[in-house]
Amino acid sequence: MDLFLQTLVNGILIGGILICLTIGFQLTFGVLHVIDFAVGGWTMLGGYTAYWLVTLAGIDPFISIFLVFALFLLIGRGLGPLIYHVRTSRYARPDLMALAFTFGIFLFMRGGALWLWSYNSRSVDSVLSGQFLSLGPITIPLMRLSAFLMALLFSLGLFILLYRSRFGMAVRALAQNHDHAGLMGVDVKRVSAWVYGIYTALTASAGVLIATIYSVNPSVGVRYTLFAFFVAVLAGLGSVGGVLVAGLALGLLEAYVATYIGARYSLLIVFGTLYLTLLVAPKGVLGRGI
Amino acid sequence: MSHKFSRRKFLRNSLLGTGAMTLGFPALKVNAEEHKIRVGVVTSLSGANRFGGNLTRRGYDLWAEEINKLGGIEIEGKRYPVEMFYGDAQSRPASGADAAERLIIQDEVDVLFGPYTSGVTLAVQPISQKYRVPMISGSAESPNVWLAKPAFNFGMIPAVDLTTDKSMVVLAENLGDRAKTASVIGVDEPFSKETAEGFRKGVEESGLDLLSYELFPAGSDLSAIVSKLKSSNPDIVAVGGHEDVFINFVNTAKALNYKPKALIMHYGVTSAAFIKETGSESNGILGVSVWTEGLPYKDELFGTASDYSDLSFSRWGTRPDYTEAACSASGLVLQDAARRLGKAPPWDQGTRAELAKAIEDTDIETFYGPVGFAKEGSHFHNNTKPVPAVVQIKSGDVVPVAPENASKGELVYPIPGST
């Protein structure tokens, strides 16, 4: 029973990490209609930035996460118009062009990370690293708990932004129809660029927590891109609300499969679940995907 | 007698002179180079594995520098200097195969020194076989490399299933009655899986009770696995993987309030990067090393293992690991085989086949340890002679603790603060 409860906690906390990773990705897909291959790259760079800030300036990840958020908001805002330009180009299949473009960005990030930090894995230390809360036989790692709370905070913040602000209204209008939003006076290009900025900021901030929980090296990007796709497909592409349910479901599924069936089969079963979801409910768990 | 300048004669003589020089130059070139042994190194000098690739290069280069200080390899009383050529595998098997082909065709190398990774080695093997160029690999550790029985490829480092198997037996013997149970986990990918398989075999051979054996996909969250280990709490936990998995395991275990009584891993544990990244958590962790500077081996070129370590440190600024040592020892194998072959370079295809046979018959002692290649079985042409040392990290230092002839300190068991 102890192991069952511990697995429940493990699964929920893994879910938190997955939600952090995917929520921005969903937003950018919903608004820009871009499947951003660089999602893992932004996660990796967020982790490395935190690594630099903690080793060079002694800034704890819980403080540096705000700096990372601000920095990547600006970087994403700067890159946003390029993504928008590629996505709305008049060449054939701009959606595929955008996919290739973000893949190129991802390769550039990976190469840059190899050059700057070499291939070795880096640990990012925090005051909460290795700290835990004991509730009887259950151990709750505080770093993972923080990531879970951060996931809730991200989600709440995003909902407030989307449903309680004029900017959010413009974003929702864009998600429904770019042309109509433009006709209603929304500056489509500018809003799209800010959405990309918010996405990169959220994802890089998630990268800070993920690097603190695990570690970071130039090859982790591919893995996180894959996980972001898993959650996004289960949530329904473009559905921000679905990410909460899908992230938790996948986290619990992975934890229980690894504990009671075998860790070897965890990805296989996760893949199988995605396959079934695409067949049975292509709009995701909440039926709100595109 | 008239010495009048004749334009016709001048043109004729110029033409004849140019022709003679053009035709004669290759002969002069061959004559000038026939006293050198051309060695091609295929390794990853760029890409993801460039760090390890450069370690192999350091090892090979150090040998070439040392032997050239003596005038080169001695064959039938005459010394032939070594000339090194490099092909960048770019950390990709296909690029490695291309680089090997270029070295053989364009640079006309007599012998190849092998790549850093097993994947690239497997891609280069058919090239060395096709052109009948012997290849001595100072780094490849996957047992898959030797399954196809490569006629021209020889591996200096025992395959990982052998090293982890032997190290677990050595560890169990050292612990005696103090350890009765073990669990083995590993990443479900070629190298890591073979490492885990070796540990499992070692557990079975040493009579320990195997509580669990579990493989997991690369990139998995380890909290479920660590929770299970915490619940069964075996006396020894063995992990098959690479450095990032070890770091994640240590971090996850710490976050879940679990510290195994003995934690043994393989590649990467002894690296300065691992010790730096895990900090004080690395204390007490056990690793496996095919070679350490404390081992009681020696040869004529490098002296003792400790002398080699000092030499490498003075040349490169860092202490060598077993990969560098094995690469330098690859040169010693070539030296010995060329001496026994007794034929001056350049070597044609037939002579290179004879050289491969001479390498196959190697039976020497070096600073790296004994070298002898298996002539049959699943580890064909792999140097199966070395017995790995079990090392333990103590206050940031890597200390050999077993077997007895390699030990430089007591094995700390259980790790202080263990669950």
Interface residues (C-beta under 8 A of the other chain):
Chain A: D2 L3 Q6 T7 N10 L13 I14 I17 L114 S118 Y119 N120 S121 R122 S123 D125 S129 G130 Q131 F132 S134 T139 P141 L142 M143 R144 I213 Y214 S215 N217 P218 S219 V220 R223 L226 E254 A255 A258 T259 G262 A263 R264 S266 L267
Chain B: G47 A48 N49 R50 F51 I185 D188 E214 L215 F216 P217 A218 G219 S220 D221 S223 A224 I225 S227 K228 S231 E243 D244 I247 N248 N251 T252 K254 A255 L256 N257 A273 E277 T278 G279 E281
